[in-house]
């Protein structure tokens, strides 16, 4: 009987983890692709909690967003690409017209800036 409960708990933990980390998998694919097609890109760092929040908004659709990782391994500085671009904070969104906004942006705000409709 104890082995059954252990397996039930293990399966529950795995299912919860998959649901939590996958977010709304693929729900914003069209929107994310439109952002990329419009020239929008996000500069960020793997250790940045605000960048993680931004990525979670897209769920599984995040893979369609152009993302530039700015941190070197072990948070040991900034990549040459981000230094040359003058990136000073994370996340920083750069748009097709060259304008930039730093900070976590709502999907609606990104939609307003890029004219990409937020659709699921």
C-alpha positions in Angstrom: 0.0 0.0 0.0 2.8 2.5 0.8 4.4 1.9 -2.7 1.1 2.9 -4.3 0.9 6.2 -2.4 4.5 7.0 -3.2 3.8 6.4 -7.0 0.7 8.6 -6.7 2.7 11.4 -5.1 5.5 11.1 -7.7 3.1 11.2 -10.6 1.3 14.2 -9.1 4.5 16.1 -8.5 5.7 15.4 -12.1 2.3 16.4 -13.6 2.3 19.6 -11.5 5.8 20.4 -12.6 5.0 19.9 -16.3 1.9 22.1 -16.0 3.7 24.8 -14.1 6.8 25.0 -16.3 5.1 24.7 -19.6 2.7 27.6 -18.9 0.1 28.1 -21.6 2.1 26.0 -24.2 1.7 27.4 -27.7 -1.3 29.6 -27.0 0.4 32.7 -28.3 2.3 31.3 -31.3 0.8 33.7 -33.8 1.4 36.7 -31.6 5.0 35.6 -30.8 5.7 35.0 -34.5 4.3 38.4 -35.4 6.5 40.1 -32.8 9.6 38.4 -34.4 8.4 39.3 -37.9 8.0 42.9 -36.9 11.6 43.1 -35.8 10.9 43.0 -32.0 13.5 41.3 -29.8 14.2 41.0 -26.1 17.6 41.3 -24.5 17.8 39.5 -21.2 19.8 37.5 -18.7 19.2 33.9 -17.5 19.4 35.0 -13.9 17.0 37.9 -14.3 13.6 37.3 -12.5 11.8 39.9 -14.6 13.0 38.2 -17.8 11.6 34.9 -16.4 8.3 36.6 -15.7 8.3 38.0 -19.3 9.0 34.5 -20.7 6.3 32.9 -18.6 3.7 35.3 -20.1 4.3 33.6 -23.5 4.3 30.0 -22.2 5.4 27.6 -24.8 5.1 30.3 -27.5 8.3 31.9 -26.1 10.4 29.9 -28.5 9.0 32.0 -31.3 10.2 35.3 -29.8 13.6 36.6 -30.8 15.7 36.5 -27.6 19.2 37.7 -27.1 21.0 36.3 -24.0 23.2 39.0 -22.5 24.8 37.3 -19.6 28.0 35.4 -19.7 28.2 32.1 -17.7 28.2 32.5 -14.0 26.8 36.0 -14.4 30.5 37.0 -15.1 29.6 40.1 -17.3 27.8 40.9 -20.4 28.2 39.5 -23.9 29.9 41.6 -26.6 26.7 41.8 -28.6 24.7 43.3 -25.7 27.6 45.7 -24.7 27.9 46.9 -28.3 24.1 47.4 -28.4 24.3 49.5 -25.2 22.0 47.3 -23.2 22.0 48.5 -19.6 19.1 46.6 -18.0 17.0 43.5 -18.3 14.6 42.9 -19.9 15.1 45.4 -22.7 12.8 45.2 -25.7 14.0 46.6 -29.0 11.5 47.1 -31.8 11.7 47.2 -35.6 11.9 51.0 -35.6 15.0 50.9 -33.3 13.1 52.2 -30.2 13.6 50.5 -26.9 11.7 50.0 -23.7 13.2 48.4 -20.6 11.2 46.4 -18.1 8.6 43.7 -18.2 5.8 44.6 -20.7 2.3 43.1 -20.8 1.3 41.3 -24.0 -1.2 44.1 -24.6 1.5 46.7 -24.4 3.7 44.7 -26.9 0.6 44.5 -29.1 0.1 48.2 -29.0 3.7 48.9 -29.9 4.0 46.4 -32.7 0.4 46.3 -34.0 0.5 42.5 -33.6 -2.9 41.2 -32.3 -2.8 39.2 -29.1 -4.6 36.1 -30.1 -4.7 32.6 -28.5 
